[in-house]
């Protein structure tokens, strides 16, 4: 079970179609998991090498809490940068 800690972020700005970018460079592999308000895993991205993983155009249909989890394969926290973008909004310069 995952707890609300440093590797957990809550997104509640829906309904929204978002792109989630996980940058673990140069720290290694990571897992990105998105859970819906009922706790069901709705998306899973496994980045096996240092780099950037993307979950593109993911639809969150409500304004309820979606949990974004970041872990490594051993279920430990990793250093990372996580960005959630509305695809209709250009990224900051």
C-alpha positions as CSV (number, residue, x, y, z in Angstrom):
1,X,0.0,0.0,0.0
2,X,1.3,3.4,-0.9
3,X,1.1,6.2,1.7
4,X,0.9,10.0,1.1
5,X,4.7,10.8,1.2
6,X,7.3,12.5,-1.0
7,X,6.7,10.2,-4.0
8,X,3.0,10.9,-4.1
9,X,1.2,13.8,-5.7
10,X,-2.6,14.5,-5.8
11,X,-4.2,16.0,-8.9
12,X,-7.7,17.3,-8.5
13,X,-8.1,19.9,-11.2
14,X,-10.3,17.8,-13.6
15,X,-12.0,17.2,-15.7
16,X,-8.8,17.5,-17.7
17,X,-6.8,15.8,-20.4
18,X,-3.2,16.0,-19.2
19,X,0.3,14.9,-20.1
20,X,2.5,13.7,-17.2
21,X,6.2,13.9,-17.7
22,X,8.5,12.0,-15.3
23,X,12.2,12.9,-15.5
24,X,14.5,10.6,-13.5
25,X,17.7,11.7,-15.3
26,X,20.4,10.8,-14.1
27,X,19.0,8.9,-11.1
28,X,17.8,5.7,-12.8
29,X,14.6,3.7,-13.3
30,X,11.2,4.6,-11.9
31,X,7.6,3.6,-12.0
32,X,4.8,6.1,-12.6
33,X,1.4,5.0,-11.5
34,X,-1.9,7.0,-11.7
35,X,-4.8,5.9,-9.5
36,X,-8.3,7.1,-9.8
37,X,-10.4,8.4,-6.9
38,X,-11.5,4.8,-6.0
39,X,-7.9,3.6,-5.8
40,X,-7.9,1.7,-9.1
41,X,-4.6,1.9,-11.1
42,X,-5.5,3.6,-14.4
43,X,-2.1,4.1,-15.9
44,X,1.4,2.7,-15.5
45,X,4.7,3.7,-17.0
46,X,7.9,1.9,-16.3
47,X,11.1,3.9,-17.2
48,X,13.9,1.3,-17.1
49,X,16.8,3.6,-17.7
50,X,17.7,7.2,-16.8
51,X,15.6,9.4,-18.9
52,X,12.1,10.8,-19.4
53,X,8.9,8.9,-19.4
54,X,5.7,10.4,-20.7
55,X,2.0,9.6,-20.1
56,X,0.5,11.6,-23.0
57,X,-3.1,12.8,-23.2
58,X,-4.4,11.0,-20.1
59,X,-8.0,11.9,-19.4
60,X,-9.1,12.6,-15.8
61,X,-12.9,12.9,-16.1
62,X,-13.7,14.4,-12.6
63,X,-12.3,17.0,-10.2
64,X,-11.9,14.3,-7.6
65,X,-8.4,13.3,-6.3
66,X,-6.2,11.3,-8.7
67,X,-3.0,10.0,-7.1
68,X,0.2,10.1,-9.1
69,X,2.8,7.8,-7.5
70,X,6.5,7.7,-8.3
71,X,8.6,4.7,-7.1
72,X,11.5,2.6,-8.2
73,X,11.2,-1.2,-8.9
74,X,12.0,-1.9,-5.2
75,X,9.0,0.3,-4.1
76,X,11.4,3.0,-2.8
77,X,11.3,6.7,-3.4
78,X,13.6,8.1,-6.2
79,X,14.8,11.5,-7.1
80,X,12.7,12.9,-9.9
81,X,11.0,15.9,-11.5
82,X,7.3,15.5,-12.2
83,X,5.4,17.8,-14.5
84,X,1.7,17.7,-15.2
85,X,0.6,19.8,-18.2
86,X,-2.7,20.6,-19.7
87,X,-2.1,19.8,-23.4
88,X,-4.0,23.0,-24.4
89,X,-1.6,25.1,-22.4
90,X,1.9,25.6,-23.8
91,X,4.8,24.7,-21.4
92,X,6.5,27.6,-19.6
93,X,9.5,29.1,-21.3
